[in-house]
């Protein structure tokens, strides 16, 4: 199943993330793919809102994973952009998060493709400047 959303403001992008998280269930893994500056953090902020998390959300680029336990489900936000080798994921307890009872959202997941679970939801965010500076195409695919 593939769903495509087109947004024209950061608020609309955030809203897509919020709605997706409201429907999420324990153990789900979401991958988030898109170029730098495409709106992955904005999407993730909406996702956290959909889990009833009221903490500030920022990309865990240097810590690799950020845990949020204040929402309706534990939320594990990964940013694997700086991972040099997938074996580094073992050091942070990757499998405990991915196969646990929370919800995982993994930015730059294409960099760790070989260790992703068999089933996950892939979110791809793309810009198209011809359609406007804030235009985003968000594709959600169940893998």
C-alpha positions, 0 to 999 in steps of 0.5 A: 500500500502506498499513500502520497500526500502533498503539502505546501507549508511546514504545518501541513507536513507536521500534520501528516506526521501527527496523523500517522503517529496517532494510528501507530501501534507498539512495535512499528518501525518507520523509516524517514528518507529525504535530503538535508533540509527537506523537512524530516525534523518538522515531520518528526515533530508532528509525529511526536505530537501524534504520540502526545509527546510535549517535549522539544524534538530535535534530530539526534544527529550526534547521539544517534538515538533519542528516547521519549517516554512521556507519550502514549507509547515510547518513541525512539527517534534515530538519526543514523546519518553519521553511522560509519558502519552498521555494526555501530548500531549494535553498540547502542542496542538497536535491536532492543529498540526496533523489536521492543514495545515502542515506536521507532522512527529512523532518519536516513534509514537507507544507510542501514538498509541491511539491518532493517526489520522485515516489515516497516513503513517507509516515508520519503519526503521530496521537494520540488521547487517548481511547485514552491519553496515549502512544497513537499511530496510525502510518500508512505509505503508499507514494506 
